[in-house]
Amino acid sequence: MSLSLRIRLSLLMFLEFFIWGAWYTTIAVFMSNHDMKNITQWPFTVNPIAAIVAPFFVGLIADRYFATERVLGVLHLLGALFMFLTPKAVGHPLLFILLLLAYNICYMPTMSLANSLTFHHITDQEKNFPTIRVFGTIGWIIAGLFISFVGVYFVKSGLRPEQTAMPLYLTSVASLLLGLYSFTLPHTPPPAAGKLVSFRSIAGIDALKQLGSKPFYIFLLCSFLICIPLAAYYNFTQLFLEGTGFQNIAATQTIGQMSEWIFMLLMPVFFRRLGVKWMLAMGMLAWTVRYALFALGAPHEIVWMIIVGIALHGICYDFFFVTGQIYVDKKSTPEIRGQAQGLIVLVTYGVGMLIGAQIAGAVYNSFLGNTEKLTLTQWNQFWWIPSIFALIVLIFFVLAFQDRKVEAQVAAEQAAAS
């Protein structure tokens, strides 16, 4: 693999996740400061709706008729337009949310398209892809740091960048740049051109039929359930940080991505010692502890508890979601591997996050009532709910899940590699 190609693909990943990180961690603060505090769950609802739509768009259209780099370019250019228009609709909440929905429908398919383009042009996926994909995490981190520490020079005195439309316009500009850059990427023909693609295969029904077993069903159920409290983190952490006196909200949240980077590198060590089941369990436990730290830290604004809670993101994400992807890969055959991974995305980031965002929003609004913001005592009560929910999912998983076949397979692979 040439250095030039590595750089080009790394820049693709950097911009892909810079775009997501620029608006996703700031949108609730912006809305709460523009008379939309009661509907901050909706950006985190339209995003999973788009995640549900994305596999069908990619499978039925992008994979069959058009070169991947061209689809990437067009979708990001359309996304740039929709995001540019979004803050202009701030006085019309319904239009504001519909524009965000249109943007997300453009953006979410590009995540799988960026991955498929990268896989098409690298020769050693296990060796090359992580070193390219890590630039996506770096992009998310840089977006947060830029907004907090550079964006302050582009907004009115006395305002934080997260309170303004600056992150949304930054997303639009970055989308425009990536849209234009995409047309310069290596030509990647549609992978399923001429092939018969069915609804069953795109929806993952065929994969579910082949993978169907008690351990897999338990894993699938727990993956869905854990995404319900996960939605509370993405939706309300930024408002929680604002309420507990943090100034550089976007930058503070990048601590989670820094942790994700570190634990991604440490995963092979933990995998050898813990195996699939206990890696997944550790990820769930981290969610429970994170929300408990938020709850305990809220009443007296205990900074270290809140920071540690954010830093646990590396274990929360890597140990559960990345381990889950590996587990699914071990269960799959080459013929259904893509379908199986798509099924997990559909269940977690699609249906799970969709339901979770609505539940989290309803709980938040029940605490909010007619007030402007939650008190510190209310934040304490709010965070205990997802903490206890995650704990219940963890206990059920530990008692019910056991896949000796996969555990033996992983142990054998680890022994052969050592």
C-alpha positions in Angstrom: 0.0 0.0 0.0 1.6 3.3 -1.1 2.1 6.2 1.3 0.1 8.5 -1.1 -2.9 6.2 -0.9 -2.7 5.9 2.9 -2.7 9.7 3.2 -5.6 10.2 0.9 -7.7 7.6 2.7 -6.7 8.9 6.1 -7.8 12.4 5.1 -11.2 10.9 4.0 -11.7 9.4 7.5 -10.5 12.6 9.2 -13.0 14.8 7.4 -15.8 12.2 7.6 -15.7 12.2 11.4 -14.7 15.9 11.8 -18.1 16.7 10.2 -20.0 14.5 12.6 -18.2 15.6 15.7 -18.6 19.3 14.8 -22.4 19.4 15.2 -23.3 16.3 17.2 -21.8 17.3 20.5 -23.0 20.9 20.3 -26.5 20.9 18.8 -28.4 20.5 22.1 -26.7 23.5 23.6 -27.4 25.6 20.5 -31.1 24.5 20.6 -31.5 25.1 24.3 -30.2 28.7 23.8 -32.6 29.3 20.9 -36.0 28.5 22.5 -36.0 24.8 21.6 -35.0 23.3 24.9 -38.0 21.0 24.9 -37.1 19.2 21.7 -33.4 18.6 22.0 -34.0 14.9 21.7 -35.1 15.3 18.0 -31.6 15.7 16.4 -30.7 12.4 18.2 -33.9 10.9 16.8 -33.5 11.9 13.1 -29.9 10.6 13.2 -31.0 7.0 13.9 -33.9 7.3 11.4 -31.3 8.1 8.8 -29.2 5.1 10.1 -32.2 2.9 9.4 -32.6 4.3 5.9 -28.9 4.2 5.0 -28.5 0.4 4.5 -31.4 0.5 2.0 -30.0 3.5 0.1 -26.5 2.0 0.0 -27.7 -1.6 -0.9 -30.4 -0.7 -3.4 -28.8 2.3 -5.2 -25.2 3.2 -4.3 -23.8 -0.4 -4.4 -25.5 -1.2 -7.7 -25.4 1.8 -10.1 -22.8 4.5 -9.2 -19.1 4.7 -8.4 -18.6 5.0 -4.6 -16.5 8.2 -4.7 -19.1 10.0 -6.8 -21.9 9.0 -4.4 -19.8 10.3 -1.5 -19.2 13.6 -3.3 -22.8 14.2 -4.2 -24.2 13.3 -0.7 -21.7 15.5 1.1 -22.4 18.4 -1.2 -26.1 18.0 -0.6 -25.4 17.7 3.1 -23.4 20.9 3.1 -26.5 22.7 1.6 -28.9 21.3 4.1 -26.7 22.1 7.1 -26.1 25.6 5.8 -29.9 26.2 5.7 -30.5 24.6 9.2 -29.6 27.5 11.5 -31.6 29.9 9.3 -34.7 28.0 10.4 -34.1 28.5 14.1 -37.4 30.3 14.5 -39.3 27.4 13.0 -38.7 24.3 15.0 -40.4 21.8 12.7 -38.5 23.1 9.7 -35.3 23.1 11.7 -35.7 19.4 12.6 -36.7 18.5 9.0 -33.6 20.1 7.6 -31.5 18.1 10.2 -33.3 15.0 9.0 -32.5 15.8 5.4 -28.9 16.4 6.3 -28.6 13.1 8.2 -30.2 11.1 5.4 -27.4 12.5 3.2 -24.7 11.9 5.8 -25.4 8.5 7.3 -24.9 6.5 4.1 -21.5 8.1 3.7 -20.1 6.3 6.7 -20.5 2.8 5.2 -19.5 4.2 1.8 -16.2 5.6 3.2 -15.5 2.2 4.8 -16.3 0.3 1.6 -14.1 2.6 -0.5 -11.2 2.2 1.9 -11.5 -1.6 2.1 -11.6 -1.7 -1.7 -8.2 -0.1 -2.0 -6.2 -1.7 0.8 -4.7 -5.1 0.7 -4.4 -6.0 4.4 -7.6 -5.0 6.1 -6.7 -6.1 9.7 -3.3 -4.3 9.5 -4.1 -1.2 7.4 -7.7 -0.3 8.3 -7.2 0.5 12.0 -4.3 2.9 11.2 -6.5 4.7 8.7 -9.7 4.6 10.7 -8.0 6.2 13.7 -7.8 9.4 11.8 -11.6 9.5 12.0 -11.3 9.6 15.8 -8.6 12.3 15.5 -11.0 14.3 13.2 -13.7 14.2 15.9 -11.3 15.3 18.5 -10.0 18.2 16.4 -13.5 19.3 15.7 -14.3 19.7 19.4 -11.0 21.4 20.2 -11.4 23.8 17.2 -15.0 24.8 18.3 -14.0 25.5 21.9 -10.6 27.1 21.5 -10.7 28.6 18.0 -14.4 29.2 17.5 -14.5 31.6 20.4 -12.8 34.2 18.1 -15.6 34.0 15.6 -18.6 34.6 18.0 -19.8 37.6 19.9 -18.1 38.4 23.2 -19.8 36.7 26.1 -21.1 33.8 24.1 -19.6 30.3 23.9 -19.2 28.9 20.4 -21.5 25.9 21.3 -24.4 28.4 22.0 -24.1 29.8 18.4 -24.6 28.5 14.9 -20.9 28.5 14.3 -20.5 24.6 14.7 -23.3 24.1 12.2 -21.7 26.4 9.6 -18.4 24.7 10.3 -20.1 21.4 9.5 -21.4 22.8 6.3 -18.0 24.1 5.2 -16.3 20.7 6.1 -19.0 18.9 4.2 -18.4 21.1 1.2 -14.7 20.4 1.3 -15.2 16.6 1.7 -17.8 16.6 -1.1 -15.3 18.2 -3.5 -12.4 16.1 -2.3 -14.4 12.9 -2.7 -14.3 13.3 -6.5 -10.5 13.1 -6.4 -10.5 9.8 -4.5 -9.5 6.5 -6.4 -12.2 5.2 -8.7 -14.3 2.6 -6.9 -16.9 0.9 -9.1 -20.2 -0.1 -7.6 -19.5 -3.5 -5.8 -22.9 -5.0 -6.5 -23.3 -4.0 -10.1 -25.3 -6.6 -12.0 -26.1 -8.6 -8.9 -29.6 -9.3 -7.6 -30.1 -7.5 -4.2 -33.1 -8.4 -2.1 -34.9 -6.6 0.7 -34.2 -9.6 2.9 -30.4 -9.3 2.5 -30.3 -5.6 3.0 -32.5 -5.7 6.1 -30.3 -8.5 7.5 -33.1 -11.1 7.6 -31.0 -13.7 5.8 -28.1 -13.1 8.2 -30.4 -13.4 11.2 -31.8 -16.7 9.9 -28.3 -18.1 9.5 -26.9 -16.7 12.8 -30.0 -17.5 14.8 -29.1 -19.1 18.1 -29.9 -18.4 21.8 -26.5 -16.7 22.5 -26.9 -14.5 19.4 -30.4 -13.5 20.2 -29.4 -12.6 23.7 -26.5 -10.5 22.3 -28.8 -8.8 19.8 -31.4 -8.0 22.5 -28.8 -6.6 24.9 -27.2 -4.6 22.1 -30.6 -3.0 21.5 -31.3 -2.4 25.2 -28.0 -0.8 26.0 -28.5 1.8 23.3 -31.5 3.2 25.2 -29.3 4.6 28.0 -26.6 5.3 25.4 -28.9 7.9 23.8 -29.1 9.8 27.0 -25.3 10.3 26.9 -25.2 11.7 23.4 -28.3 13.8 23.9 -27.8 15.4 27.3 -24.2 15.3 28.3 -23.6 18.7 26.6 -26.5 20.2 28.5 -25.3 18.6 31.7 -21.8 20.1 31.2 -23.3 23.5 30.6 -25.4 23.2 33.8 -22.4 22.2 35.9 -20.3 25.2 34.8 -18.1 23.8 32.1 -17.0 26.4 29.6 -15.3 24.5 26.8 -18.1 21.9 26.3 -17.1 20.5 22.9 -13.4 20.3 23.9 -14.3 18.6 27.2 -16.3 15.9 25.4 -13.3 15.0 23.2 -11.8 13.4 26.3 -14.1 10.5 25.5 -12.6 10.2 22.0 -9.1 10.4 23.3 -9.9 7.5 25.7 -11.5 5.6 22.8 -8.2 5.9 20.9 -6.2 4.6 23.9 -8.5 1.6 24.7 -8.7 0.7 21.0 -4.9 0.1 21.1 -5.3 -1.9 24.4 -8.1 -4.1 23.2 -5.9 -7.1 22.1 -4.4 -7.3 25.6 -7.9 -7.3 27.3 -9.3 -9.7 24.7 -6.7 -12.3 25.6 -7.5 -12.0 29.3 -11.3 -11.6 29.3 -12.7 -13.2 26.1 -15.9 -12.1 24.3 -18.4 -12.3 27.1 -16.5 -10.4 29.7 -15.3 -7.8 27.3 -19.0 -7.1 26.4 -19.9 -7.1 30.1 -17.1 -4.6 30.9 -18.5 -2.3 28.3 -21.9 -2.5 29.9 -20.5 -2.0 33.3 -18.7 1.1 32.1 -22.0 2.7 31.1 -23.4 2.0 34.5 -20.4 3.5 36.3 -20.3 6.5 33.9 -23.9 7.5 34.7 -23.4 6.9 38.4 -20.4 9.2 38.4 -22.5 11.9 36.6 -25.2 11.5 39.2 -22.8 11.6 42.2 -20.9 14.5 40.7 -23.9 16.7 39.8 -25.1 18.1 43.2 -21.8 19.6 44.2 -20.3 20.0 40.7 -17.5 17.5 41.4 -15.3 18.0 38.3 -13.1 14.9 38.5 -16.2 12.6 38.7 -17.7 14.2 35.6 -14.3 14.0 33.7 -13.8 10.4 34.6 -17.4 9.6 33.5 -16.6 11.1 30.1 -13.2 9.4 29.9 -15.0 6.0 30.4 -16.2 6.4 26.8 -13.2 4.4 25.5 -14.3 1.3 27.5 -18.0 2.0 26.9 -17.6 2.1 23.1 -14.6 -0.1 22.4 -15.4 -3.0 24.8 -19.0 -3.3 23.8 -19.5 -2.0 20.3 -16.1 -3.0 18.7 -16.1 -6.3 20.6 -19.7 -6.8 19.4 -18.6 -6.3 15.8 -15.8 -8.8 16.3 -18.3 -11.3 17.8 -20.6 -10.9 14.9 -17.7 -11.4 12.5 -16.7 -14.6 14.2 -20.3 -15.9 14.0 -20.6 -15.0 10.3 -19.6 -16.7 7.1 -18.1 -14.6 4.2 -21.4 -14.7 2.3 -23.4 -12.9 5.1 -20.6 -10.9 6.8 -21.7 -7.6 5.3 -25.4 -8.3 6.1 -24.6 -9.3 9.6 -22.7 -6.1 10.4 -25.5 -4.1 8.8 -28.0 -5.8 11.0 -26.1 -4.8 14.1 -25.9 -1.2 13.0 -29.7 -1.3 12.2 -30.5 -2.7 15.7 -28.2 -0.4 17.7 -27.6 3.0 16.0 -30.9 2.7 14.2 -33.8 1.2 16.2 -32.1 1.3 19.7 -30.9 4.9 19.5 -34.2 6.0 17.9 -36.2 4.6 20.8 -33.6 5.7 23.3 -33.6 9.3 22.2 -37.4 9.5 22.6 -37.4 7.9 26.0 -34.5 10.1 27.2 -36.2 13.2 25.8 -39.5 12.3 27.6 -37.6 11.7 30.9 -35.7 15.0 30.6 -38.9 17.0 29.8 -40.6 15.4 32.8 -37.9 16.8 35.0 -37.7 20.2 33.1 -41.4 21.0 33.3 -41.8 24.8 32.8 -38.4 25.7 34.0 -35.5 26.9 31.8 -32.9 24.3 32.9 -32.5 21.3 35.3 -31.2 22.0 38.7 -28.1 20.1 40.0 -30.4 18.0 42.2 -32.5 17.1 39.1 -29.4 16.2 37.1 -28.5 13.8 40.0 -32.0 12.1 39.7 -31.9 12.1 35.9 -28.6 10.3 35.6 -29.5 7.5 38.0 -32.2 6.3 35.6 -29.9 5.3 32.7 -27.3 4.0 35.3 -29.8 1.6 36.8 -31.2 0.6 33.4 -27.7 -0.2 32.1 -27.1 -2.2 35.3 -30.2 -4.3 34.7 -29.1 -5.0 31.1 -25.6 -6.0 32.4 -27.0 -8.5 35.0 -29.3 -10.1 32.5 -26.5 -10.4 29.9 -24.0 -12.0 32.4 -26.6 -14.5 33.6 -28.0 -15.4 30.1 -25.2 -15.1 27.6 -22.8 -18.0 27.0 -21.3 -18.8 23.6 -18.7 -21.5 24.2 -18.1 -22.0 20.5 -17.0 -18.5 19.8 -15.0 -18.3 23.0 -13.1 -21.4 22.0 -12.5 -20.0 18.6 -11.1 -16.8 20.0 -8.9 -18.6 22.5 -7.5 -20.8 19.7 -6.7 -17.8 17.5 -5.1 -16.0 20.4 -3.0 -19.1 21.2 -1.9 -19.4 17.6 -0.9 -15.7 17.4 1.2 -15.8 20.6 
